[in-house]
Amino acid sequence: TGGGVKLASIVAVNTTLAACSGGVFAMAWNAFWTGRNMVEPMVTGLLAGLVGVCAPCDVISQWEAIVVGVGSAFLAVSTLRLMERAKIDDPCAAVAIHASGGLWGVISVGFFARPELCT
């Protein structure tokens, strides 16, 4: 199949790792700052991890996918809190998730892309 199965497995693993690491980080970060566990920050981090890893998912290794997921989650949760303080209404956190997570994902390609995986 020309390496398509191997590429698909790399993409699937990296996407899963980024989403899970983003969700766990956001939940831990929120528990640290607020003292309680909530579902909303976890889902925000999970979705931000998914958005952030879309750009580099086929050219990074597994540990880098975790870094991308955590970075996306941190930026999304921080952006959401900043928007709340600025009294900007974003009820489903779409701007925070897609803008900050997506921006970090595009930037992370330049940081983490491995030349041997870029074909």
C-alpha positions in Angstrom: 0.0 0.0 0.0 3.0 2.3 -0.3 3.3 2.9 3.5 -0.3 4.1 3.8 -1.0 1.8 6.7 2.0 2.8 8.6 1.2 6.5 8.1 -2.4 6.0 9.2 -1.3 4.3 12.4 1.1 7.1 13.2 -1.6 9.7 12.6 -4.1 7.7 14.8 -1.7 7.3 17.7 -0.5 10.9 17.6 -4.1 12.2 17.5 -5.1 10.0 20.4 -2.1 11.0 22.5 -2.5 14.7 21.9 -6.2 14.6 22.7 -5.7 12.6 25.9 -2.8 14.7 27.1 -4.6 17.9 26.5 -7.7 16.7 28.4 -5.6 15.4 31.4 -3.5 18.5 31.5 -6.5 20.9 31.4 -8.3 19.0 34.1 -5.2 19.0 36.3 -4.5 22.7 35.6 -8.1 23.6 36.5 -8.0 21.5 39.7 -4.7 23.2 40.7 -6.1 26.7 40.2 -9.7 26.2 41.4 -9.4 23.3 43.8 -12.2 21.3 42.0 -12.4 18.9 39.0 -14.8 20.0 36.3 -15.7 18.4 33.0 -15.7 21.7 30.9 -12.0 22.4 31.1 -11.2 18.7 30.4 -13.3 18.8 27.3 -11.8 22.1 26.2 -8.3 20.7 26.6 -9.3 17.5 24.8 -10.7 19.4 21.8 -7.8 21.8 21.8 -5.4 18.9 21.6 -7.3 17.5 18.7 -7.3 20.8 16.9 -3.6 21.4 17.6 -2.4 18.1 16.4 -4.2 18.3 13.0 -1.3 20.1 11.3 1.7 18.1 12.5 0.1 14.7 13.2 1.9 12.9 10.4 5.4 14.4 10.9 6.0 14.2 14.6 6.8 11.4 17.1 4.6 10.3 20.0 6.3 12.4 22.7 6.0 15.5 20.5 2.2 14.8 20.1 1.9 14.9 23.9 3.7 18.2 24.0 1.5 19.6 21.2 -1.6 18.4 23.1 -0.5 20.0 26.4 0.5 23.2 24.7 -2.8 23.4 22.9 -4.8 22.8 26.1 -2.8 25.3 28.1 -3.4 28.0 25.4 -7.1 27.2 25.0 -7.8 27.2 28.8 -5.8 30.4 29.2 -7.5 32.1 26.2 -10.9 31.1 27.6 -10.1 32.7 31.0 -8.8 35.8 29.3 -12.0 36.1 27.2 -14.1 35.7 30.3 -12.2 38.5 32.1 -12.6 40.7 29.0 -16.3 40.0 29.1 -16.3 38.5 25.6 -19.0 35.9 25.2 -18.0 32.5 23.8 -20.4 30.0 25.3 -19.0 26.9 23.7 -15.4 28.0 23.8 -15.1 27.7 20.0 -12.8 30.7 19.6 -10.5 29.7 22.4 -10.2 26.1 21.2 -9.8 26.7 17.5 -7.9 29.9 17.5 -5.3 29.2 20.1 -5.1 25.4 19.6 -4.9 25.8 15.8 -2.3 28.6 16.0 -0.1 26.4 18.3 -0.6 23.5 16.0 0.6 25.4 12.9 3.6 26.8 14.8 4.5 23.3 16.2 5.0 22.0 12.7 8.1 24.3 12.5 9.3 23.2 15.9 8.8 19.5 15.8 8.5 18.3 12.2 11.0 15.5 11.5 12.6 15.6 8.0 12.6 11.8 7.7 8.8 11.8 8.2 8.2 14.6 5.6 7.8 12.9 2.3 
